[in-house]
Amino acid sequence: MMSHPLIRPRRNRRTPAIRSMVRETSLSPTDFVLPMFFHEEPVDTPIASMPGVTRWSLESLVREAGEAHALGIPAVVLFPKIDESLKTPSAEESSNDDGLVPRAIRALKAAHPSLCVITDVALDPYNSDGHDGIVQRDGAAEIEVLNDETVEVLCRQALSHARAGADVVAPSDMMDGRVAAIREALDDAGFTNVSILSYTAKYASALYGPFRGALDSAPKEGDKKTYQMDPANAREAVRETLLDEAEGADMLMVKPAGLYLDIIARVRESSVLPVAAYQVSGEYLMLKSAAAGGWLDERAIVLESLLAIKRAGADIILTYYAKQVCGWIG
Ligand code: PBG
């Protein structure tokens, strides 16, 4: 006689209706943040290292952000390409109230008051060294990225974003103590309502290459391993989580996302704060090129990649696919 299993998990997978009832995770436009590139020029430029992604003029940035918001996306995060002539070792341009980012924030908030505007706080687009912090040479063979000196500049940068009307500032630099310092600087200036989304566990990943191509922001010398985390480490992400929470972060971020699902889950378990995950430029490029070659079904693989990030514990997902996905799930 054939033996019959008493318990049959397949019953819960039998029809689309049953599957939809037992589904544990779903994607909605409100899960997404759209990262946007822009520059001073009056034209829109396709980004060679990220097919399908554009570096917008200020005018187009406002229009495109409005379209994303109309699809239900609550927030954008801004990445400026700064003119080479404005880059200096101390990154003064990063806190210029009339600089590209403050002007973009004001234009976005004027056109779309309900859009949440998030800014990236780090020095790499402004720094002639291409590092997230201030570089010290000292004649030594190895360059040093200074921590406390950098944090002071980051505070000035965050303040200039707040003065322009940013809702959320997102320090992506990985300097020690920057969340507490930025919180204090914001509060002292009366910006108690401006939130901090901290890049809590940002790894020194090979997946940022296409982004640096988009902004011409690659380090001129050395790498980012003295401040971004070692991809080999997971417990260290918990340490950063506890610190950021104690320092007053409102939301935490893990970056990259797809290769770091275990980190998203660890951070999720270690904190009650909302957790964001950034599907970065290299992840985008891997998905895009596999799809462009006809090797993978773009819609299916992108939705699966995002569902996995959400399932791992992310409440918020930054992805270059945000607008397209809204069309797919809408
Ligand atoms: C800059 C910054 C980077 C990214 C976001 N903010 C690059 C880096 O750290 O070198 C990468 C995003 C992406 O690859 O999509 N601090």
Boltz pocket constraint, residues with backbone or C-beta under 6 A from the ligand:
constraints:
  - pocket:
      binder: B
      contacts: [[A, 120], [A, 121], [A, 122], [A, 123], [A, 124], [A, 132], [A, 172], [A, 173], [A, 207], [A, 208], [A, 209], [A, 210], [A, 211], [A, 212], [A, 217], [A, 224], [A, 279], [A, 280], [A, 281], [A, 282]]
      max_distance: 6.0
